[in-house]
Amino acid sequence: EPTGAGRSPGSPMADSRKEADGTPVFEPVDFSDLHDLIKGAQEAGTDKDDPVAAALELGVQETKRVAAEIDSHLHVLEDESVGDYVDSFQSFEDLHQEIMATDAVLEKMERMLGTFQSDLSTISDEIRMLQGDSLQMNMKLRNRRALQSLMSEYVSSVVVSPQLVRQICDEEINEAYLNYLSELNKKLDHVKQQEMQKLPSCAQSAPELEKLRTKAVARIKDFLLQKINALKKPKTNLQILQRNVLVRFKFFTQFLGEHHSAVADEVKAHYVGTMSSVYLKQFKTYVSSLQKLELEYSPTKADLLVNNEGQSGGTAGRIWDNLGLGRSVQLKDKGNVFSLSGRDAILNELEKDPIIAHTHKDKVKYYHEQLFRSHQMLLMDTATSEFLFLNDFFDTKGDHALFVDVFGKTTQFFLDSLEGFLSTCWDSVGLLLMIRIVDFYRKTMQRRQVKCLDSYLDALQLLLWPRLRVVLDANIISLRKACQQNLVAATNTNPHLVTRRYAELAASLHALSSAESSGLPDTLTQPLGTMQKEVIALITSMAARLDGAENSLVFLVNNYDLVLTVFHERHLPRGATAAFEDLLREQVQKFVESQLMRYYPDLVMFVKNTEPAVANISESSIRTSGAGQSPPPGVDVQKMEQVVRNFSQNWKKETDRIHQYVMVSFSNFSNGMEILKQVLTQLLLYYTRLQKVITKSFPQQPPAFAHQLVSNTTILMEIKQYSRSLV
């Protein structure tokens, strides 16, 4: 029977026949399904000739054969295995002995580890016990240290050591002495505690501490009085001595205040008395040195807008004074009472260093407000330094009482000096500058957050503002009296001296006030308004007493123009210039009309008289009218012809005369040029009105004399020529 025939390579038998290393290897084969199939086929009585049945039968036989081979092979393998085992028996015996020995070793190690575990448990218990003991010992240590600290502090607070006695009684007073005194201060404070006074130890040390306190107070008192007396020495820099010496020992005053208030008050009183006299003396000396630098001639009551109390004597003398011819005082020595003239530059120098008199070897002179700024600047800086020192050294906690005691005499000296100066002061510009200076220094002190001079600065303002009002009222009264009593007069049409004074004064006050705020303060609004009314009344009165209406008009125009010129130079606001602008405009219009009436009276009067007669004739009626050459009623044709002829013959000559008169009449060239333009423009308007009257009077055909009319273009060319010649 062929083996392997008809088997596929992937059949179970093929796989079981594979060899590895020459030894056949059989894999297990599951025949259960096959037996089930065979059994099923047999039970069904399958025909033996059926190919499927034959195949199955053949498979069964093959299976039996393979099973027999496997069984035989297993017997062979079993025999071989038994032989191998017999051959390896000694090895197994040795392995068994080794395993038994190893097991014994492991058992011994187990017993040792058990012993170690028991020992570790015991050690852990001991460690826990030691930790508890350590915590208890640590707590005891902390308690003992706390007790030691308390006991040490108490002992150090009670026991008076010989070293401390020697330091307090014998050591030199310097910065190290502060430490000794601080230690004594702690002991004294400790003994003073009510709960400590009952302890025997405190009772024993109290007398010794009292002796040390008395000794320390005496030594501190002598030391402070000595340092305070050093402030009296001439040329001593007070601030350096205060800051570098006294402030370093400010604890001394605190110690005296706590342990001997009477001595503390004595030291404080001695300081107040010393510094009060020192400051008063120094400032008196400084002010006296500054007075040598003041302008020699200060303004007097004669320096009002109008001098109603002339120094030359009599009415004639007053007139000469008010014309500026009565005195020969040099302006450079007297200064300018009404104009700023650069005096407002001081407002940009308010923080500059004070003037040092002995360094000014040249002959520079100062206005009073410049000297006022200098000594008030020095006073403000000194007061600030002193207030801060008192607050630091005597621990005043911002209280002003001690400062007032120290500086009271000095501030009163300045108030008395100012009051004496103001009683004879008639310089309103200087007064307002001083007010501005005080306002600035008040704000400076506010920025420094030092209010010790508030009451003093208030007192200065209460002296300055009323005096300024007195001076302004005196100027107003001088204007009023001059107007009512005709104390001043105009000798020509030029601006009057009083007008210039007023313009300068008003502009100065406006400029100084506007620089500080948005406008005039209420304290100046009313007097300046009244002064304006009075000066207008005086100018009008002087103009009325001039010969000729034209001279009066020219005088008014020149004076109003001068006021506006000064106001505009100072850049005053519209509210300050409006009244004079209206007055100037009104007087210029009157002057223009007066000039036309003077040089073209026929033209002006004819136009004014004839215009009503032709006023109802409209342009349309002129074009549609069929009337002849008869003029309307009320129109004088002969006069019309005369006016036209005279104008055509004389207009250039008369215009030139107007030009010459205007140019010599007005002191302000620009103003005169503008007025001339207005005169010529008004002349052209009158002439244009004349032409309309002629047109309405002769609507159909112009009259024969119409060819003599001068064209408007010709007149305009002439006006332009004058304008170009005036540029």
Secondary structure by P-SEA (a helix, b strand, c coil): cccccccccccaaaaaacccccbbbbccccaaaaaaaaaaaaaaccccccaaaaaaaaaaaaaaaaaaaaaaaaaaaaaaaaaaaaaaaaaaaaaaaaaaaaaaaaaaaaaaaaaaaaaaaaaaaaaaaaaaaaaaaaaaaaaaaaaaaaaaaaaaaccccaaaaaaaccccccaaaaaaaaaaaaaaaaaacccccccaaaaaaaaaaaaaaaaaaaaaaaaaaaaaaaaaccccaaaaaaaacccccaaaaaaaaaccaaaaaaaaaaaaaaaaaaaaaaaaaaaaaaaaacccccccccccccccccccccaaaaaaaaaccccccccccccccccccccccccccccccccccccccccccccaaaaaaaaaaaaaaaaaaaaaaaaccccccccaaaaaaacaaaaaaaaaaaaaaacccccaaaaaaaaaaaaaaaaaaaaaccccaaaaaaaaaaacaaaaaaaaaaaaaaaaaaaaacccccccccccaaaaaaaaaaaaaaaaaaacccccccccaaaaaaaaaaaaaaaaaaaaacccaaaaaaaaaaaaaaaaaaaaaacccccccaaaaaaaaaaaaaaaaaaaaaccaaaaaaaaacccccccccaaaaaaccccccccccccaaaaaaaaaaaaacaaaaaaaaaaaaaaccccaaaaaaaaaaaaaaaaaaaaaaaaaaaaaccccccccccccccaaaaaaaaaaaaaaac
